Amino acid sequence: MFGLGAGELLLIFVIAILFLGPKKIPELAKGLGQAVREFQKARDEMMNEINKTPPAASQTTAEVSKKADVEVTAVKVESATDTPESPKQS
């Protein structure tokens, strides 16, 4: 955790208790937890907005994909029906 060992974290906690008092630390931890939750909520909402695709664009993509599949199938059918001419035997 940030390159700090257990001893350093314990020392920081003891100093925080001396400066802030034992009653103030839980209030600060609660405020910090709420701030982190709000940040995560905002981040998730932003990612949802970024990943959301407009309906018109998704329909267009589906139509284009379907047309491409039909064209590929048509080319495969044409190439399968084309038979190479065999050499004429005399």
C-alpha positions, -999 to +999 in steps of 0.1 A: +000+000+000+019+030-013+052+014-004+045+017+034+049-011+057+028-020+088+051-001+111+048+031+091+010+028+089+008+023+126+029+053+133+007+075+110-024+062+127-010+070+162-001+105+151-036+110+136-052+099+168-030+124+188-038+153+164-074+146+156-087+127+186-104+093+186-139+108+179-129+127+148-112+098+129-144+077+123-161+108+109-132+115+085-132+078+074-169+080+067-165+112+047-136+096+028-157+065+020-186+086+007-162+106-015-147+074-030-182+059-036-193+091-054-161+091-075-167+054-085-204+062-093-194+091-115-167+070-132-192+042-139-218+066-153-192+081-176-181+047-189-217+038-196-222+070-216-190+063-236-200+027-243-236+035-252-242+033-290-270+053-305-298+031-319-295+045-355-258+037-356-263+001-343-290-005-369-268+008-397-240-014-386-263-044-385-276-036-420-241-032-434-230-064-418-260-083-433-253-068-468-217-078-465-227-114-456-251-116-486-224-103-510-198-128-497-223-156-500-232-145-536-195-144-545-190-179-531-220-192-551-208-176-583-173-191-578-187-225-571-208-225-602-180-214-624-163-245-638-130-241-655-130-253-690-113-286-694-086-289-721-100-301-754-089-336-763-085-344-799 
